[in-house]
Amino acid sequence: MDIFHEAGMERLRAKSVSLTRYLEFLLGQKASPNFSIITPHEKERRGAQVSIRIRQKGRALCERLAQEGIVGDWREPDTFRVAPVPLYNSYQDVFRFVRRFAAAIG
């Protein structure tokens, strides 16, 4: 808890909002009929994650990314949740995720 206190919840929330906004932006640049973002755009409604609806073979995609070290959360029937954690994820991590995600989904 000391590290949360030291970082400050306001700063952590601000970085979380910024990371998820960046994730949403990058995914939007990779627009594809194979996926869509279903998380609300408004930061007050989004929380600290982005939910991506995968049109086909989503579980297999999630498992493939997990083998590459990318941790996400698969929700049946078709949703992959990604949550960049402000305490230890960087903007570079988000960029790398989107690059791997886009390559995997085609």
LOZARO-109089 format. One line per 2 residues: their letters; for each residue z negated, y, x of N, C-alpha, C, O. Coordinates in pm, whole numbers, plus 50000, padded with zeros to 5 digits. Atoms other than C-alpha are relative to their C-alpha. Layout:
BEGIN
a) Z Y X Z Y X Z Y X Z Y X ~ ... .
***
This chain:
BEGIN
md) 50000 49881 50082 50000 50000 50000 50000 50126 50086 50044 50232 50044 ~ 50005 49883 49912 49945 50228 50297 50139 50058 50024 50156 50180 50026 .
if) 49865 49951 49972 50318 50248 50366 50058 50075 49879 50131 50173 49897 ~ 49955 49928 50120 50389 50350 50004 49933 50137 49994 49997 50238 49961 .
he) 50073 49872 50001 50121 50617 50029 50057 50094 50105 50077 50213 50080 ~ 49945 49918 49892 50259 50738 50361 50139 50054 49966 50168 50171 49991 .
ag) 49864 49958 50036 50618 50750 50235 49999 50097 49883 50079 50190 49877 ~ 50008 49916 50118 50519 50910 49907 50091 49950 49889 50211 49932 49909 .
me) 49923 50055 50112 50630 50783 49568 50113 50093 49957 50220 50046 49918 ~ 49893 49906 50037 50828 51101 49495 50121 49984 50092 50235 49982 50045 .
rl) 49891 50016 49903 51034 51058 49812 50067 49864 49984 50189 49853 49994 ~ 49941 50132 50021 51081 50686 49749 50088 49998 49875 50197 49941 49877 .
ra) 49920 49994 50123 51202 50752 49394 50127 50080 50023 50234 50041 49975 ~ 49881 49919 49972 51439 51023 49516 50103 49919 50079 50222 49925 50050 .
ks) 49906 50081 49922 51589 50788 49773 50056 49887 49915 50174 49854 49927 ~ 49953 50106 50089 51611 50510 49513 50111 50051 49909 50213 49985 49893 .
vs) 49899 49939 50085 51804 50739 49279 50128 50024 50080 50238 49997 50033 ~ 49885 49970 49915 52031 50844 49563 50074 49871 50041 50197 49868 50039 .
lt) 49937 50127 49962 52094 50484 49678 50076 49937 49883 50189 49891 49900 ~ 49931 50060 50115 52178 50361 49329 50119 50085 49956 50221 50031 49913 .
ry) 49887 49913 50032 52399 50664 49265 50116 49974 50098 50232 49968 50057 ~ 49900 50030 49898 52582 50593 49592 50063 49862 49973 50185 49847 49983 .
le) 49949 50132 50034 52615 50225 49497 50096 50007 49882 50204 49948 49886 ~ 49915 49982 50118 52757 50321 49159 50132 50069 50038 50238 50029 49992 .
fl) 49881 49928 49955 52999 50565 49323 50096 49908 50076 50215 49904 50047 ~ 49916 50088 49920 53126 50312 49576 50063 49890 49916 50181 49858 49933 .
lg) 49944 50103 50089 53169 50042 49312 50111 50060 49914 50212 49994 49888 ~ 49896 49932 50078 53366 50293 49104 50129 50018 50078 50237 50017 50020 .
qk) 49881 49988 49915 53602 50339 49399 50075 49867 50011 50192 49864 50048 ~ 49941 50134 49991 53668 49963 49388 50033 49947 49860 50035 49826 49839 .
as) 49975 50037 50140 53751 49962 49016 50092 49878 49991 50193 49869 50061 ~ 49928 50125 50014 53877 49623 48907 49976 49944 49860 49869 49965 49803 .
pn) 50025 50066 50128 53925 49432 48583 49903 49883 50013 49860 49827 49912 ~ 50088 50115 49977 53706 49163 48742 49852 50032 49983 49770 49941 49972 .
fs) 50140 49964 50017 53382 49361 48705 49987 50137 49937 50081 50217 49937 ~ 50032 49868 50052 53219 49657 48535 49851 50025 50018 49770 49932 50018 .
ii) 50141 49960 49989 52894 49847 48578 49946 50017 49858 50004 50090 49778 ~ 50056 49990 50135 52674 49807 48272 49867 50075 49998 49809 50096 49892 .
tp) 50122 49922 49992 52370 50001 48394 50030 50142 49954 50135 50196 49986 ~ 49977 49861 50040 52332 50343 48233 50019 50091 50121 49955 50072 50224 .
he) 49972 49906 49892 52466 50625 48449 49882 50095 50024 49857 50135 50137 ~ 50110 49904 49990 52167 50852 48378 49885 49941 50082 49837 49832 50052 .
ke) 50104 50051 49910 51905 50814 48652 49869 49967 49927 49798 49876 49968 ~ 50123 50024 50076 51621 50829 48398 50004 49866 49928 49899 49808 49898 .
rr) 49983 50126 50073 51760 50520 48225 50035 49883 50092 50032 49768 50050 ~ 49948 50102 49910 51881 50330 48531 49891 49923 50072 49908 49803 50095 .
ga) 50098 50067 49917 51566 50246 48722 50052 49987 50142 50128 50072 50188 ~ 49967 50015 49858 51610 50112 49075 50104 49892 50025 50109 49834 50134 .
qv) 49900 50105 49984 51896 49871 49018 50128 50035 49929 50132 50124 49843 ~ 49871 49986 50067 52259 49848 48917 50041 49860 49954 50041 49765 50032 .
si) 49956 50127 50056 52378 49570 48688 50152 50000 49990 50213 50093 49937 ~ 49855 50012 49994 52734 49450 48736 50042 49879 49917 50000 49766 49944 .
ri) 49948 50111 50080 52910 49241 48472 50120 49941 50073 50215 50012 50106 ~ 49893 50071 49929 53130 48981 48641 50080 49923 49896 50023 49844 49820 .
rq) 49916 50060 50103 53423 48864 48430 50017 49848 50015 50018 49776 49916 ~ 49976 50143 49979 53478 48522 48591 49926 49951 50124 49919 50022 50224 .
kg) 50061 50067 49886 53287 48287 48821 49893 50085 50068 49883 50088 50190 ~ 50101 49911 49946 53000 48529 48862 49889 49930 50075 49846 49977 50180 .
ra) 50107 50073 49932 52736 48273 48953 50048 49956 50139 49973 49968 50236 ~ 49945 50043 49872 52961 48135 49229 50009 50119 50096 49981 50105 50215 .
lc) 49993 49880 49918 53016 48490 49357 49861 50037 50053 49845 50067 50171 ~ 50137 49968 49962 52641 48556 49360 49951 49903 50108 49886 49944 50204 .
er) 50041 50101 49902 52581 48230 49550 50071 50021 50134 50011 50005 50240 ~ 49924 49973 49877 52855 48313 49801 49939 50118 50075 49921 50113 50197 .
la) 50061 49883 49936 52702 48654 49868 49862 49966 50055 49824 50017 50161 ~ 50132 50042 49951 52358 48494 49903 50013 49927 50133 49929 49943 50222 .
qe) 49976 50070 49873 52500 48270 50177 50031 50098 50113 50011 50066 50230 ~ 49972 49896 49901 52606 48591 50354 49879 50090 50024 49886 50188 50098 .
gi) 50122 49923 49981 52250 48723 50333 49978 50113 49902 49888 50194 49920 ~ 50014 49895 50101 52296 48947 50031 49918 49946 49885 49955 49848 49820 .
vg) 50092 50045 50104 52010 48912 49787 50024 50082 49875 50012 50205 49876 ~ 49981 49938 50131 52086 48988 49425 49928 49915 49897 49857 49821 49932 .
dw) 50068 50069 50109 51965 48866 49090 50104 49964 49895 50160 50053 49830 ~ 49902 50044 50100 52194 48658 48869 49931 49985 49866 49826 49922 49856 .
re) 50049 50011 50138 52136 48690 48494 50110 49943 49913 50219 50000 49903 ~ 49903 50060 50091 52314 48461 48252 50025 50094 49884 49931 50162 49841 .
pd) 49889 50087 49963 52570 48476 48120 50093 50059 50106 50175 49986 50162 ~ 49894 49940 49919 52757 48726 48338 49958 50122 50080 50043 50207 50112 .
tf) 50047 49876 49938 52541 48984 48514 49934 49977 50136 49848 49891 50152 ~ 50055 50001 49864 52465 49039 48882 49927 50132 50020 49987 50239 50013 .
rv) 50079 49878 49980 52182 49285 48947 49976 50022 50149 49939 49930 50222 ~ 50018 49963 49860 52162 49466 49279 49901 50116 50005 49914 50214 49931 .
ap) 50103 49897 49992 51861 49673 49379 49976 50042 50144 49898 49979 50215 ~ 50030 49950 49865 51872 49872 49702 49857 50057 50002 49824 50145 49923 .
vp) 50141 49962 49994 51507 49916 49800 49984 50117 50097 50017 50105 50215 ~ 50003 49880 49918 51438 50266 49931 49913 49990 50125 49934 50065 50221 .
ly) 50089 50012 49885 51167 50156 50171 50069 49936 50120 50034 49965 50234 ~ 49936 50066 49886 51399 49939 50379 50150 49984 49992 50209 49932 50087 .
ns) 49854 50003 50004 51761 49960 50260 50055 50138 50034 49996 50240 50000 ~ 49936 49875 49959 51994 50222 50403 50129 50020 49923 50175 49932 49850 .
yq) 49870 49973 50059 52311 50387 50283 50106 49909 50063 50201 49868 49996 ~ 49909 50093 49932 52491 50174 50541 49991 49860 49938 50092 49792 49924 .
dv) 50017 50129 50068 52344 49862 50373 50078 49998 49869 50144 49900 49837 ~ 49929 49990 50127 52484 49978 50040 50151 49995 50024 50223 49924 49954 .
fr) 49858 49999 49966 52824 50047 50197 50047 49859 50036 50151 49814 49989 ~ 49964 50137 49960 52830 49699 50357 50000 49905 49881 50086 49818 49870 .
fv) 50002 50084 50119 52730 49537 50029 50128 50016 49918 50191 49918 49880 ~ 49881 49975 50083 53014 49703 49838 50124 49944 50068 50212 49889 50001 .
rr) 49885 50055 49928 53263 49605 50106 50006 49847 49984 50112 49792 49958 ~ 50002 50147 50014 53153 49239 50092 50021 49958 49855 50091 49860 49827 .
fa) 49982 50030 50142 53131 49241 49713 50147 50011 49961 50201 49922 49896 ~ 49859 49976 50036 53481 49384 49677 50089 49891 50059 50182 49845 49993 .
aa) 49919 50105 49937 53624 49130 49923 49980 49867 49927 50075 49790 49912 ~ 50030 50127 50065 53452 48843 49742 50057 49992 49858 50100 49885 49814 .
ig) 49955 50003 50140 53554 48944 49391 50152 50014 49988 50211 49975 49887 ~ 49854 49990 49999 53913 49025 49482 50057 50117 49927 50179 50133 49923 .
***
